[in-house]
Amino acid sequence: MDKIKKITTLELESVIGENKYKIIDIRDSNSYEVSHLPGAKNMADQAQLEKFIASEDKSQSIIVCCYHGFSSLGVVERLVDEGFKDVYNFEGGFNAWELKNKERKK
């Protein structure tokens, strides 16, 4: 894939809570249970991802989140290869989200 669409923490903050994006969190279930992006759906295993691919509207906008923004790249590529039209990788992943929120609380 030549160019993967990206979304930054700042951009995500401006759209979170809108129903424009479906957020997929591919971190392990325990990490997801401890904390996750508002509205995110956990897809920690291949079976969940396969079910999502088979059942979801391919025209919807999707943001994929992992720990640091690297593992999610493969999922973004897979979704695009499967025909999803508007898929974004969350730059910096959940770690960037946590850091941003910790800075805000200072």
MMTF fields as JSON, N, C-alpha, C and O atoms, coordinates in Angstrom:
{
  "mmtfVersion": "1.0.0",
  "mmtfProducer": "UNKNOWN",
  "numBonds": 423,
  "numAtoms": 424,
  "numGroups": 106,
  "numChains": 1,
  "numModels": 1,
  "chainsPerModel": [1],
  "groupsPerChain": [106],
  "chainIdList": ["A"],
  "bondAtomList": [4, 2, 8, 6, 12, 10, 16, 14, 20, 18, 24, 22, 28, 26, 32, 30, 36, 34, 40, 38, 44, 42, 48, 46, 52, 50, 56, 54, 60, 58, 64, 62, 68, 66, 72, 70, 76, 74, 80, 78, 84, 82, 88, 86, 92, 90, 96, 94, 100, 98, 104, 102, 108, 106, 112, 110, 116, 114, 120, 118, 124, 122, 128, 126, 132, 130, 136, 134, 140, 138, 144, 142, 148, 146, 152, 150, 156, 154, 160, 158, 164, 162, 168, 166, 172, 170, 176, 174, 180, 178, 184, 182, 188, 186, 192, 190, 196, 194, 200, 198, 204, 202, 208, 206, 212, 210, 216, 214, 220, 218, 224, 222, 228, 226, 232, 230, 236, 234, 240, 238, 244, 242, 248, 246, 252, 250, 256, 254, 260, 258, 264, 262, 268, 266, 272, 270, 276, 274, 280, 278, 284, 282, 288, 286, 292, 290, 296, 294, 300, 298, 304, 302, 308, 306, 312, 310, 316, 314, 320, 318, 324, 322, 328, 326, 332, 330, 336, 334, 340, 338, 344, 342, 348, 346, 352, 350, 356, 354, 360, 358, 364, 362, 368, 366, 372, 370, 376, 374, 380, 378, 384, 382, 388, 386, 392, 390, 396, 394, 400, 398, 404, 402, 408, 406, 412, 410, 416, 414, 420, 418],
  "bondOrderList": [1, 1, 1, 1, 1, 1, 1, 1, 1, 1, 1, 1, 1, 1, 1, 1, 1, 1, 1, 1, 1, 1, 1, 1, 1, 1, 1, 1, 1, 1, 1, 1, 1, 1, 1, 1, 1, 1, 1, 1, 1, 1, 1, 1, 1, 1, 1, 1, 1, 1, 1, 1, 1, 1, 1, 1, 1, 1, 1, 1, 1, 1, 1, 1, 1, 1, 1, 1, 1, 1, 1, 1, 1, 1, 1, 1, 1, 1, 1, 1, 1, 1, 1, 1, 1, 1, 1, 1, 1, 1, 1, 1, 1, 1, 1, 1, 1, 1, 1, 1, 1, 1, 1, 1, 1],
  "groupList": [{"groupName": "MET", "atomNameList": ["N", "CA", "C", "O"], "elementList": ["N", "C", "C", "O"], "formalChargeList": [0, 0, 0, 0], "bondAtomList": [1, 0, 2, 1, 3, 2], "bondOrderList": [1, 1, 2], "singleLetterCode": "M", "chemCompType": "L-PEPTIDE LINKING"}, {"groupName": "ASP", "atomNameList": ["N", "CA", "C", "O"], "elementList": ["N", "C", "C", "O"], "formalChargeList": [0, 0, 0, 0], "bondAtomList": [1, 0, 2, 1, 3, 2], "bondOrderList": [1, 1, 2], "singleLetterCode": "D", "chemCompType": "L-PEPTIDE LINKING"}, {"groupName": "LYS", "atomNameList": ["N", "CA", "C", "O"], "elementList": ["N", "C", "C", "O"], "formalChargeList": [0, 0, 0, 0], "bondAtomList": [1, 0, 2, 1, 3, 2], "bondOrderList": [1, 1, 2], "singleLetterCode": "K", "chemCompType": "L-PEPTIDE LINKING"}, {"groupName": "ILE", "atomNameList": ["N", "CA", "C", "O"], "elementList": ["N", "C", "C", "O"], "formalChargeList": [0, 0, 0, 0], "bondAtomList": [1, 0, 2, 1, 3, 2], "bondOrderList": [1, 1, 2], "singleLetterCode": "I", "chemCompType": "L-PEPTIDE LINKING"}, {"groupName": "THR", "atomNameList": ["N", "CA", "C", "O"], "elementList": ["N", "C", "C", "O"], "formalChargeList": [0, 0, 0, 0], "bondAtomList": [1, 0, 2, 1, 3, 2], "bondOrderList": [1, 1, 2], "singleLetterCode": "T", "chemCompType": "L-PEPTIDE LINKING"}, {"groupName": "LEU", "atomNameList": ["N", "CA", "C", "O"], "elementList": ["N", "C", "C", "O"], "formalChargeList": [0, 0, 0, 0], "bondAtomList": [1, 0, 2, 1, 3, 2], "bondOrderList": [1, 1, 2], "singleLetterCode": "L", "chemCompType": "L-PEPTIDE LINKING"}, {"groupName": "GLU", "atomNameList": ["N", "CA", "C", "O"], "elementList": ["N", "C", "C", "O"], "formalChargeList": [0, 0, 0, 0], "bondAtomList": [1, 0, 2, 1, 3, 2], "bondOrderList": [1, 1, 2], "singleLetterCode": "E", "chemCompType": "L-PEPTIDE LINKING"}, {"groupName": "SER", "atomNameList": ["N", "CA", "C", "O"], "elementList": ["N", "C", "C", "O"], "formalChargeList": [0, 0, 0, 0], "bondAtomList": [1, 0, 2, 1, 3, 2], "bondOrderList": [1, 1, 2], "singleLetterCode": "S", "chemCompType": "L-PEPTIDE LINKING"}, {"groupName": "VAL", "atomNameList": ["N", "CA", "C", "O"], "elementList": ["N", "C", "C", "O"], "formalChargeList": [0, 0, 0, 0], "bondAtomList": [1, 0, 2, 1, 3, 2], "bondOrderList": [1, 1, 2], "singleLetterCode": "V", "chemCompType": "L-PEPTIDE LINKING"}, {"groupName": "GLY", "atomNameList": ["N", "CA", "C", "O"], "elementList": ["N", "C", "C", "O"], "formalChargeList": [0, 0, 0, 0], "bondAtomList": [1, 0, 2, 1, 3, 2], "bondOrderList": [1, 1, 2], "singleLetterCode": "G", "chemCompType": "PEPTIDE LINKING"}, {"groupName": "ASN", "atomNameList": ["N", "CA", "C", "O"], "elementList": ["N", "C", "C", "O"], "formalChargeList": [0, 0, 0, 0], "bondAtomList": [1, 0, 2, 1, 3, 2], "bondOrderList": [1, 1, 2], "singleLetterCode": "N", "chemCompType": "L-PEPTIDE LINKING"}, {"groupName": "TYR", "atomNameList": ["N", "CA", "C", "O"], "elementList": ["N", "C", "C", "O"], "formalChargeList": [0, 0, 0, 0], "bondAtomList": [1, 0, 2, 1, 3, 2], "bondOrderList": [1, 1, 2], "singleLetterCode": "Y", "chemCompType": "L-PEPTIDE LINKING"}, {"groupName": "ARG", "atomNameList": ["N", "CA", "C", "O"], "elementList": ["N", "C", "C", "O"], "formalChargeList": [0, 0, 0, 0], "bondAtomList": [1, 0, 2, 1, 3, 2], "bondOrderList": [1, 1, 2], "singleLetterCode": "R", "chemCompType": "L-PEPTIDE LINKING"}, {"groupName": "HIS", "atomNameList": ["N", "CA", "C", "O"], "elementList": ["N", "C", "C", "O"], "formalChargeList": [0, 0, 0, 0], "bondAtomList": [1, 0, 2, 1, 3, 2], "bondOrderList": [1, 1, 2], "singleLetterCode": "H", "chemCompType": "L-PEPTIDE LINKING"}, {"groupName": "PRO", "atomNameList": ["N", "CA", "C", "O"], "elementList": ["N", "C", "C", "O"], "formalChargeList": [0, 0, 0, 0], "bondAtomList": [1, 0, 2, 1, 3, 2], "bondOrderList": [1, 1, 2], "singleLetterCode": "P", "chemCompType": "L-PEPTIDE LINKING"}, {"groupName": "ALA", "atomNameList": ["N", "CA", "C", "O"], "elementList": ["N", "C", "C", "O"], "formalChargeList": [0, 0, 0, 0], "bondAtomList": [1, 0, 2, 1, 3, 2], "bondOrderList": [1, 1, 2], "singleLetterCode": "A", "chemCompType": "L-PEPTIDE LINKING"}, {"groupName": "GLN", "atomNameList": ["N", "CA", "C", "O"], "elementList": ["N", "C", "C", "O"], "formalChargeList": [0, 0, 0, 0], "bondAtomList": [1, 0, 2, 1, 3, 2], "bondOrderList": [1, 1, 2], "singleLetterCode": "Q", "chemCompType": "L-PEPTIDE LINKING"}, {"groupName": "PHE", "atomNameList": ["N", "CA", "C", "O"], "elementList": ["N", "C", "C", "O"], "formalChargeList": [0, 0, 0, 0], "bondAtomList": [1, 0, 2, 1, 3, 2], "bondOrderList": [1, 1, 2], "singleLetterCode": "F", "chemCompType": "L-PEPTIDE LINKING"}, {"groupName": "CYS", "atomNameList": ["N", "CA", "C", "O"], "elementList": ["N", "C", "C", "O"], "formalChargeList": [0, 0, 0, 0], "bondAtomList": [1, 0, 2, 1, 3, 2], "bondOrderList": [1, 1, 2], "singleLetterCode": "C", "chemCompType": "L-PEPTIDE LINKING"}, {"groupName": "TRP", "atomNameList": ["N", "CA", "C", "O"], "elementList": ["N", "C", "C", "O"], "formalChargeList": [0, 0, 0, 0], "bondAtomList": [1, 0, 2, 1, 3, 2], "bondOrderList": [1, 1, 2], "singleLetterCode": "W", "chemCompType": "L-PEPTIDE LINKING"}],
  "groupTypeList": [0, 1, 2, 3, 2, 2, 3, 4, 4, 5, 6, 5, 6, 7, 8, 3, 9, 6, 10, 2, 11, 2, 3, 3, 1, 3, 12, 1, 7, 10, 7, 11, 6, 8, 7, 13, 5, 14, 9, 15, 2, 10, 0, 15, 1, 16, 15, 16, 5, 6, 2, 17, 3, 15, 7, 6, 1, 2, 7, 16, 7, 3, 3, 8, 18, 18, 11, 13, 9, 17, 7, 7, 5, 9, 8, 8, 6, 12, 5, 8, 1, 6, 9, 17, 2, 1, 8, 11, 10, 17, 6, 9, 9, 17, 10, 15, 19, 6, 5, 2, 10, 2, 6, 12, 2, 2],
  "groupIdList": [1, 2, 3, 4, 5, 6, 7, 8, 9, 10, 11, 12, 13, 14, 15, 16, 17, 18, 19, 20, 21, 22, 23, 24, 25, 26, 27, 28, 29, 30, 31, 32, 33, 34, 35, 36, 37, 38, 39, 40, 41, 42, 43, 44, 45, 46, 47, 48, 49, 50, 51, 52, 53, 54, 55, 56, 57, 58, 59, 60, 61, 62, 63, 64, 65, 66, 67, 68, 69, 70, 71, 72, 73, 74, 75, 76, 77, 78, 79, 80, 81, 82, 83, 84, 85, 86, 87, 88, 89, 90, 91, 92, 93, 94, 95, 96, 97, 98, 99, 100, 101, 102, 103, 104, 105, 106],
  "secStructList": [7, 7, 7, 7, 3, 3, 3, 7, 2, 2, 2, 2, 2, 2, 2, 6, 6, 1, 6, 6, 3, 3, 3, 3, 3, 7, 1, 7, 2, 2, 2, 2, 2, 2, 7, 7, 7, 6, 6, 7, 3, 3, 7, 7, 1, 2, 2, 2, 2, 2, 2, 2, 2, 2, 2, 1, 7, 6, 6, 1, 3, 3, 3, 3, 3, 7, 1, 1, 1, 1, 2, 2, 2, 2, 2, 2, 2, 2, 2, 2, 2, 6, 6, 7, 1, 3, 3, 3, 3, 3, 6, 6, 2, 2, 2, 2, 2, 2, 2, 2, 2, 2, 2, 2, 2, 7],
  "xCoordList": [0.845, 0.0, 0.891, 1.78, 0.665, 1.522, 1.408, 2.412, 0.2, 0.033, -1.106, -2.263, -0.752, -1.759, -2.24, -1.441, -3.558, -4.12, -3.831, -3.882, -3.528, -3.207, -4.11, -4.59, -4.325, -5.025, -4.195, -3.757, -3.991, -3.196, -4.088, -5.315, -3.463, -4.214, -5.08, -6.246, -4.529, -5.272, -6.477, -7.571, -6.271, -7.38, -8.433, -9.632, -7.985, -8.916, -9.754, -10.956, -9.118, -9.856, -11.001, -12.057, -10.801, -11.828, -13.006, -14.077, -12.825, -13.918, -14.461, -15.485, -13.78, -14.23, -15.607, -15.878, -16.446, -17.803, -18.769, -19.977, -18.255, -19.102, -19.3, -18.461, -20.381, -20.604, -20.074, -20.45, -19.206, -18.642, -17.632, -17.514, -16.904, -15.842, -16.161, -16.701, -15.824, -15.858, -14.413, -13.513, -14.189, -12.836, -12.626, -13.394, -11.568, -11.197, -9.908, -8.909, -9.939, -8.782, -8.276, -8.973, -7.071, -6.559, -5.637, -5.019, -5.547, -4.735, -5.384, -6.542, -4.642, -5.19, -6.372, -6.496, -7.224, -8.467, -8.24, -9.006, -7.198, -6.917, -6.569, -7.063, -5.728, -5.372, -6.595, -6.787, -7.415, -8.648, -9.563, -10.138, -9.693, -10.56, -10.073, -10.881, -8.767, -8.207, -8.546, -8.955, -8.38, -8.689, -8.663, -7.884, -9.519, -9.564, -10.166, -10.718, -10.052, -10.634, -12.153, -12.749, -12.778, -14.239, -14.88, -14.565, -15.77, -16.488, -15.745, -16.275, -14.528, -13.729, -14.281, -14.793, -14.162, -14.549, -13.278, -12.421, -13.159, -11.964, -12.031, -13.021, -10.958, -10.804, -9.406, -8.528, -9.217, -7.895, -7.467, -6.292, -8.392, -7.974, -8.467, -9.331, -7.905, -8.174, -9.643, -10.21, -10.264, -11.661, -12.579, -13.507, -12.319, -13.123, -12.947, -13.914, -11.722, -11.448, -12.134, -12.718, -12.067, -12.715, -14.226, -14.828, -14.824, -16.269, -16.587, -17.573, -15.761, -15.942, -15.877, -16.738, -14.866, -14.69, -15.905, -16.354, -16.429, -17.554, -18.879, -19.778, -19.006, -20.328, -20.481, -21.608, -19.407, -19.499, -19.598, -19.182, -20.156, -20.286, -18.902, -18.224, -18.494, -17.148, -16.976, -15.86, -18.076, -17.971, -17.811, -17.58, -17.93, -17.805, -16.354, -15.422, -16.178, -14.841, -14.394, -15.149, -13.149, -12.634, -11.284, -10.446, -11.081, -9.787, -9.305, -10.042, -8.059, -7.492, -6.444, -5.542, -6.581, -5.702, -5.013, -5.628, -3.721, -2.966, -2.205, -2.614, -1.126, -0.364, 0.396, 0.3, 1.157, 2.046, 1.862, 2.601, 0.894, 0.642, 1.378, 1.408, 1.982, 2.723, 1.967, 1.827, 1.481, 0.748, -0.523, -0.964, -1.092, -2.331, -2.137, -3.099, -0.907, -0.644, -1.061, -1.656, -0.754, -1.128, -2.63, -3.142, -3.34, -4.797, -5.39, -6.336, -4.841, -5.302, -5.137, -6.065, -3.966, -3.723, -4.696, -5.214, -4.939, -5.872, -7.271, -7.927, -7.739, -9.085, -9.2, -10.199, -8.187, -8.193, -8.187, -8.929, -7.362, -7.324, -8.672, -9.024, -9.421, -10.741, -11.846, -13.01, -11.484, -12.463, -12.992, -13.851, -12.501, -12.925, -12.307, -11.13, -13.093, -12.694, -12.012, -11.215, -12.309, -11.844, -11.295, -11.99, -10.034, -9.43, -8.199, -7.37, -8.089, -7.004, -6.234, -6.808, -4.933, -4.085, -3.948, -3.665, -4.147, -4.012, -2.54, -1.963, -1.93, -0.503, -0.187, -0.835, 0.803, 1.212, 0.399, 0.788, -0.726, -1.572, -2.093, -2.073, -2.562, -3.157, -2.155, -2.54, -0.881, 0.156, 0.131, 0.236, -0.004, -0.062, -1.304, -1.252, -2.408, -3.655, -3.477, -3.874, -2.885, -2.658, -1.721, -1.982, -0.629, 0.315, -0.36, -0.142, -1.162, -1.87, -2.806, -2.88, -3.508, -4.442, -3.723, -4.229, -2.552, -1.761, -1.252, -1.267, -0.801, -0.33, -1.466, -1.256, -2.644, -3.803, -4.158, -4.626, -3.94, -4.307, -3.305, -3.592, -2.131, -1.111, -1.521, -0.777],
  "yCoordList": [-1.169, 0.0, 1.232, 1.358, 2.124, 3.289, 4.27, 4.661, 4.659, 5.677, 5.309, 5.19, 5.137, 4.836, 6.152, 7.02, 6.286, 7.479, 7.418, 6.353, 8.577, 8.653, 9.675, 10.621, 9.455, 10.436, 10.644, 9.683, 11.896, 12.223, 12.294, 12.274, 12.376, 12.506, 13.755, 13.708, 14.863, 16.118, 15.995, 16.452, 15.377, 15.193, 14.255, 14.488, 13.197, 12.25, 12.921, 12.675, 13.768, 14.489, 15.294, 15.413, 15.849, 16.702, 15.906, 16.471, 14.603, 13.819, 12.736, 12.119, 12.505, 11.45, 11.811, 12.969, 10.839, 11.09, 11.306, 11.138, 11.676, 11.75, 10.324, 9.457, 10.09, 8.74, 8.571, 7.633, 9.475, 9.418, 8.281, 7.692, 7.965, 6.971, 5.776, 5.928, 4.593, 3.396, 3.168, 3.119, 3.03, 2.867, 1.411, 0.842, 0.826, -0.555, -0.539, 0.046, -1.182, -1.294, -2.73, -3.659, -2.919, -4.279, -4.737, -5.797, -3.942, -4.364, -5.569, -5.885, -6.237, -7.398, -6.984, -5.827, -7.946, -7.686, -7.093, -6.233, -7.539, -7.01, -5.526, -4.741, -5.143, -3.728, -2.9, -1.806, -3.421, -2.735, -2.536, -1.462, -3.56, -3.471, -2.416, -1.747, -2.267, -1.273, 0.133, 0.979, 0.381, 1.691, 1.618, 0.864, 2.404, 2.435, 3.757, 4.52, 4.006, 5.21, 5.156, 4.09, 6.286, 6.296, 5.76, 6.213, 4.802, 4.243, 3.161, 2.613, 2.846, 1.84, 0.439, 0.123, -0.385, -1.793, -2.628, -2.43, -3.557, -4.39, -5.536, -6.264, -5.676, -6.785, -7.34, -7.118, -8.064, -8.546, -9.803, -10.168, -10.465, -11.692, -11.721, -10.94, -12.62, -12.74, -13.051, -12.53, -13.881, -14.255, -13.037, -12.903, -12.152, -10.933, -10.045, -9.478, -9.929, -9.123, -9.716, -8.981, -11.02, -11.677, -11.437, -11.173, -11.53, -11.288, -9.839, -9.576, -8.906, -7.491, -7.288, -6.621, -7.855, -7.706, -8.235, -7.628, -9.358, -9.987, -9.265, -9.367, -8.539, -8.009, -6.49, -5.995, -5.754, -4.293, -3.623, -4.175, -2.423, -1.579, -1.075, -0.419, -1.37, -1.024, 0.456, 0.912, 1.207, 2.644, 3.483, 4.689, 2.855, 3.599, 3.999, 3.352, 5.049, 5.514, 4.755, 4.62, 4.259, 3.42, 3.941, 4.326, 3.949, 4.27, 3.025, 2.435, 2.618, 1.433, 1.888, 2.66, 1.396, 1.769, 0.531, -0.524, 0.678, -0.36, 0.333, 1.407, -0.249, 0.352, 1.607, 2.649, 1.499, 2.592, 3.04, 3.901, 2.473, 2.876, 2.074, 2.467, 0.945, 0.131, -1.134, -1.423, -1.887, -3.122, -2.838, -3.661, -1.693, -1.33, -1.12, -1.206, -0.847, -0.629, -1.84, -1.683, -3.036, -4.253, -4.43, -4.888, -4.068, -4.181, -3.151, -3.45, -1.948, -0.919, -1.427, -1.334, -1.96, -2.493, -3.613, -3.681, -4.485, -5.602, -5.095, -5.575, -4.124, -3.588, -2.934, -3.116, -2.179, -1.546, -2.623, -2.519, -3.644, -4.747, -5.458, -5.98, -5.473, -6.123, -5.208, -5.604, -3.98, -3.104, -1.966, -1.212, -1.822, -0.684, 0.577, 0.585, 1.635, 2.821, 3.922, 4.682, 4.022, 5.166, 4.677, 4.708, 4.225, 3.612, 4.412, 4.771, 4.688, 5.5, 4.735, 3.972, 4.945, 4.434, 5.542, 6.69, 5.204, 6.177, 6.304, 5.415, 7.41, 7.654, 7.706, 8.424, 6.945, 6.929, 5.985, 5.672, 5.524, 4.557, 5.022, 6.209, 4.051, 4.363, 5.041, 5.847, 4.722, 5.356, 6.875, 7.618, 7.339, 8.785, 9.402, 10.52, 8.682, 9.161, 9.326, 10.344, 8.332, 8.405, 9.557, 10.296, 9.706, 10.792, 12.148, 13.028, 12.323, 13.593, 13.88, 15.014, 12.871, 13.067, 13.291, 14.025, 12.679, 12.92, 14.353, 14.998, 14.862, 16.251, 17.22, 18.237, 16.895, 17.767, 17.84, 18.876, 16.75, 16.696, 17.407, 17.645, 17.754, 18.415, 19.819, 20.525],
  "zCoordList": [0.0, 0.0, 0.0, 0.843, -0.921, -1.075, 0.081, 0.675, 0.393, 1.411, 2.358, 1.955, 3.601, 4.622, 5.208, 5.559, 5.309, 5.934, 7.428, 8.043, 7.998, 9.427, 10.098, 9.474, 11.387, 12.204, 13.473, 14.104, 13.83, 15.012, 16.247, 16.143, 17.403, 18.653, 18.627, 19.021, 18.171, 18.111, 17.181, 17.512, 16.018, 15.08, 15.665, 15.51, 16.337, 16.936, 18.016, 18.119, 18.82, 19.863, 19.283, 19.904, 18.091, 17.5, 16.931, 16.709, 16.691, 16.101, 17.032, 16.737, 18.153, 19.06, 19.595, 19.912, 19.687, 20.143, 18.994, 19.161, 17.833, 16.651, 16.171, 16.416, 15.506, 14.995, 13.577, 12.873, 13.166, 11.818, 11.681, 10.607, 12.747, 12.705, 13.59, 14.685, 13.11, 13.94, 14.373, 13.534, 15.673, 16.198, 16.594, 17.37, 16.044, 16.336, 17.147, 16.729, 18.3, 19.183, 19.093, 19.504, 18.56, 18.367, 19.503, 19.411, 20.568, 21.721, 22.394, 22.123, 23.265, 23.963, 24.838, 25.24, 25.117, 25.849, 27.232, 27.667, 27.932, 29.267, 29.212, 30.022, 28.269, 28.125, 27.775, 28.306, 26.887, 26.494, 27.705, 27.881, 28.529, 29.707, 30.696, 31.339, 30.819, 31.739, 31.26, 32.054, 29.982, 29.424, 27.899, 27.316, 27.267, 25.806, 25.336, 26.128, 24.063, 23.482, 23.603, 23.449, 23.876, 23.967, 22.679, 21.579, 22.838, 21.703, 20.94, 19.973, 21.357, 20.634, 20.873, 21.947, 19.842, 19.939, 19.904, 19.043, 20.839, 20.913, 19.91, 19.835, 19.144, 18.205, 18.367, 17.533, 19.452, 19.827, 19.083, 19.117, 18.417, 17.725, 16.279, 15.88, 15.528, 14.092, 13.818, 12.857, 14.635, 14.416, 14.495, 13.698, 15.456, 15.579, 14.35, 13.843, 13.881, 12.701, 11.47, 10.673, 11.313, 10.17, 10.183, 9.142, 11.353, 11.479, 11.109, 10.421, 11.561, 11.239, 9.728, 9.154, 9.088, 7.64, 6.887, 5.915, 7.335, 6.646, 6.852, 6.017, 7.956, 8.305, 8.229, 8.247, 8.147, 8.24, 6.876, 5.857, 6.885, 5.705, 5.298, 6.089, 4.106, 3.648, 3.324, 3.075, 3.326, 3.049, 4.318, 4.238, 5.479, 6.726, 7.003, 6.524, 7.765, 8.153, 9.4, 10.363, 9.367, 10.444, 10.901, 10.086, 12.219, 12.817, 13.536, 14.327, 13.263, 13.91, 14.92, 14.596, 16.145, 17.256, 17.811, 17.965, 18.11, 18.814, 19.95, 20.39, 20.425, 21.521, 21.093, 21.741, 19.99, 19.582, 18.134, 17.657, 17.436, 16.058, 15.013, 13.847, 15.402, 14.436, 14.049, 12.86, 15.016, 14.725, 13.933, 13.131, 14.162, 13.478, 11.98, 11.217, 11.548, 10.121, 9.287, 8.221, 9.764, 9.04, 8.945, 7.924, 10.006, 10.001, 9.044, 8.316, 9.042, 8.101, 6.667, 5.864, 6.349, 5.003, 4.664, 3.549, 5.626, 5.392, 5.104, 4.18, 5.889, 5.672, 4.298, 3.602, 3.913, 2.591, 1.499, 0.523, 1.661, 0.695, 0.586, -0.472, 1.688, 1.704, 1.171, 1.125, 0.768, 0.131, 0.976, 0.519, 2.199, 3.013, 2.421, 2.061, 2.321, 1.562, 2.375, 1.825, 3.671, 4.458, 5.799, 6.814, 5.787, 6.97, 7.383, 6.547, 8.694, 9.241, 10.295, 11.072, 10.316, 11.383, 12.431, 12.086, 13.706, 14.78, 15.125, 15.753, 14.714, 14.947, 16.437, 17.199, 16.831, 18.234, 19.084, 20.209, 18.567, 19.25, 20.595, 20.919, 21.371, 22.663, 23.59, 24.436, 23.438, 24.244, 24.054, 25.031, 22.825, 22.554, 23.19, 23.702, 23.158, 23.763, 25.277, 25.844, 25.921, 27.362, 27.73, 28.68, 26.975, 27.247, 27.12, 27.953, 26.109, 25.897, 27.075, 27.548, 27.54, 28.65, 29.973, 30.822, 30.174, 31.384, 31.402, 32.45, 30.261, 30.17, 30.506, 31.168, 30.048, 30.271, 31.759, 32.233, 32.496, 33.915, 34.807, 35.98, 34.278, 35.088, 35.445, 36.127]
}
